[in-house]
Amino acid sequence: MLQNHDSAKTDYVRARMSPDVKEAAEAVFSKLGLGHTEAIRLFYQQVVLNQGLPFGIKIPNAETVRAMKQVKSRKGLTRYKDEKQLFDKFR
């Protein structure tokens, strides 16, 4: 269960990440009026409340894994000259 918000905050969390991700996330936090510390604290509180991650994480099914491997290998992909040609395929 969540502890009282007035409890001592003495533990630290350290994480390494790419500077691009950090900068982009902090821009979002800023728009929300949050610093990175508050955002991390909110994330941890949501993990506790949800008894898991506060968003869905799924293991891709076999079809998705095949598609991901195909894209990574760049084999068997269909190429289009522009978006119009692509969208015409679905009309």
C-alpha positions, 0 to 999 in steps of 0.5 A: 500500500502507498505510504503517507506522502509525508514519509521521509524520502530517503531512497534514490533511483538511478537509471541510464538512458539515451539523452534524446529520450531523457530530453523528450520525456522532460519536455512532456513533463514540463508541459504537465508541470512536473519535474523528472523526480515527480514523474518517476514518483508518480510512475512508482505510485501507479505501479503500486496501485496497479500491482503492475505496470500502469500500461500494457506490455505484451509479448508479440505473437508469432505473426508479429515476430515474423513481420518484425524479422522481415522488416529488420532483414529488409527482405520481402518488403513491398515498396511504393513510390509515394503514399498515394500508391500505398493508399490506392492499394487499400481502396 
